[in-house]
């Protein structure tokens, strides 16, 4: 929740730092990775965003709707759709 508050105050780097620390304690929380994905995309860091999105999808594909609700503008992008398709294909 702190990360969301910080992000709403437009301090994206601090929000990313908080979420990254959260991952150390809760590595299986896909929501953290989905939030990181959106924040990295907000900062135009597509390499880190790809890593976070891939981790999130591999951890819990069913929580993809969390990313869709939090970052609809990024969820709709071709870039995101391609990564999702690749992960779904690889998981079969």
N, C-alpha and C positions, 0 to 999 in steps of 0.2 A: 504493500500500500504506500509506503514511503516513496518508492520509485515513481509511482503514478502521480503523487503530489508534486514531486520534484519535476517530473516531465511536464506537467501542466503549467508549471512556472517557467517552462522553456529552458531548464538547465539539463539538457539531454545527456551531456557527459556524466553528470553526477547521478542521474537516473540509471545509466548504464553501469556505473561503478557499483551502485547499490544492488542491482539485479545480479551482476557478476558475483558479488559476495554472497548473495542468496543462493546461487547455484552451488557454491562450495558446501553449503549445509543441506540443500535440497536438490541434489543432482537429477532426481527423477521427476521433477516438477516441470512438465512441458509448458505450462503457462509462462514460466519465467523465460524460457527460450523463445516463445512466441512474442512476448513483450520485447525482448532484446532484438528480435528480428525487425519489428516495426521501428524501434528506435534507431537501429543501425541504418535502416532504409531512410529514415528521416534525415540522417546525417550523410546520406549518399555513400555509405560504406557497404557496398554490395557484397564484398568478399566476406566480411564478418556476418552480414545478414544471411548469406547462403549457408554458412556454417551453423548459425543458430536455428535457421528454419529446418535444415536437414536434421539436426539433433532433436528438435521438437517433434518433427514428423516421425522419426524413428522411435522416440520415447512414447508418444501417444497421438497417433493420427486422428483419433476420435475427437480430440480437443482442438482441431483445426478451426472449428467454429469460433473459438475464443479469439484467434487471430483475425478472423473475418469481421467480428464485431468491433474489435479494438482498432483495426487498421483497414477499413473497407477499401480505401484507395489503393493500398498495396496488394490486398487480397485479389483484386480484379486484374492485376497486371499480368501480362504474358510471362514475364520473368518468374513470378510466383507460380503460375499455373504449370510452367515447364518443370520446375523443381518438384512440385507435388506429383506430377505425372511420372517423373523419373523415380521418385521414392516408392510410389505405388507399384510401379513396374518391377523394381528391384526386390520388393517385399513378397512378390508372388512366388 
